[in-house]
Amino acid sequence: APEEPVAEPAPVAPAAEAPAPAPEPAPEMQEPAAPVAEQPVAEPEPVAVAEPVQAVAPEPVAVVEPEPVPVVEAAPVPAPEPVVEPVQAAEPEPVVEPALAVEPEPVAVVEPVQAPEPQPAPTAEPE
């Protein structure tokens, strides 16, 4: 069975070498074009057919399977993102602010103490 497909690529070799001799007989393509193409094309036919047949089969067979397998494992990696929870610790901080409001309160109590000072002053005059 494998011998049949080998005959198909045969016509591929002569097609590649045909354009090579074209530049020389360009000025006189009427007569020399025919004899020059027949001789060189007959030899390279069997040589290029045997080599390319074996290299084409093994390539697409083993490369297709291993590629799609590792791609699926990388998907579950984003799961550990829930580490954002510790950010909530910033909420208890604002609780310390209201505590500072207690300090300014006692400061106002000291003011009324100065008021009694001016009272004794007028009492000394009548004496």
C-alpha positions in Angstrom: 0.0 0.0 0.0 2.7 2.6 0.9 4.3 2.1 -2.5 1.4 3.7 -4.4 1.5 7.2 -2.8 5.3 7.4 -3.4 4.6 7.7 -7.2 2.5 10.8 -6.8 5.3 13.2 -5.6 7.4 12.2 -8.6 6.0 15.0 -10.9 6.9 17.6 -8.2 10.7 17.2 -8.8 10.7 18.0 -12.6 8.5 21.1 -12.1 11.2 22.7 -9.8 14.1 22.2 -12.2 12.2 23.2 -15.3 12.5 27.0 -14.6 16.2 26.8 -14.0 17.4 26.3 -17.6 14.9 29.0 -18.8 17.3 32.0 -18.4 19.9 30.6 -20.8 17.6 29.9 -23.9 15.5 33.0 -23.2 16.7 34.8 -26.4 16.0 31.7 -28.6 13.1 29.8 -26.8 11.8 28.5 -30.2 14.4 25.7 -30.9 16.8 25.0 -27.9 14.0 25.1 -25.3 12.8 21.5 -26.2 16.1 19.5 -26.2 17.5 21.2 -23.0 14.4 20.4 -20.8 14.2 16.6 -21.7 17.7 15.5 -20.6 18.2 17.1 -17.1 14.6 16.4 -16.0 14.7 12.6 -16.4 17.6 12.0 -13.9 16.5 13.9 -10.8 13.0 12.3 -10.8 13.7 9.1 -8.8 16.2 10.8 -6.4 13.9 13.4 -4.8 10.9 11.0 -4.5 12.3 8.5 -2.0 13.6 11.1 0.6 10.7 13.5 1.2 8.1 10.6 1.6 9.5 9.4 5.0 10.0 12.8 6.6 6.4 14.0 6.1 4.7 11.2 8.0 6.4 11.2 11.5 6.2 15.0 12.0 2.4 15.6 12.4 1.8 12.4 14.4 3.7 13.0 17.7 3.5 16.8 17.8 -0.3 17.1 17.9 -0.9 15.0 21.1 1.5 16.6 23.7 0.6 20.2 22.9 -3.1 20.4 24.0 -2.5 18.4 27.2 -0.4 20.9 29.3 -2.7 23.8 28.4 -5.5 22.5 30.6 -3.4 22.3 33.8 -2.6 26.1 33.8 -6.3 27.0 34.1 -6.8 26.1 37.8 -3.8 28.3 38.9 -5.9 31.5 39.2 -7.9 29.9 42.1 -5.6 31.2 44.9 -6.7 34.8 44.2 -8.9 34.9 47.4 -5.8 36.1 49.3 -7.5 39.6 49.0 -9.3 38.9 52.4 -6.6 40.5 54.6 -7.4 43.9 53.1 -10.5 44.0 55.5 -8.1 44.6 58.4 -8.1 48.3 57.5 -11.6 48.7 58.9 -10.8 48.5 62.6 -8.3 51.3 62.3 -10.9 54.1 62.1 -12.1 53.0 65.6 -9.0 54.7 67.1 -10.0 58.2 65.8 -13.1 58.7 68.0 -10.9 57.9 71.1 -8.9 61.1 70.5 -12.1 63.2 70.9 -12.1 62.4 74.7 -8.8 64.4 75.2 -10.1 67.9 74.1 -13.0 67.6 76.6 -11.0 68.0 79.8 -9.2 71.0 78.3 -12.5 73.0 78.5 -12.8 72.3 82.2 -9.6 74.3 82.9 -11.0 77.5 81.4 -13.8 78.1 84.1 -11.1 77.9 86.8 -9.6 81.3 85.6 -13.0 83.0 86.0 -12.9 83.2 89.9 -9.6 85.1 89.8 -11.1 88.5 88.7 -13.7 88.2 91.5 -11.4 88.8 94.4 -9.9 91.8 92.8 -12.9 94.1 93.3 -13.3 92.9 96.9 -9.9 94.4 97.9 -10.9 98.0 96.9 -13.7 98.5 99.4 -11.5 97.4 102.3 
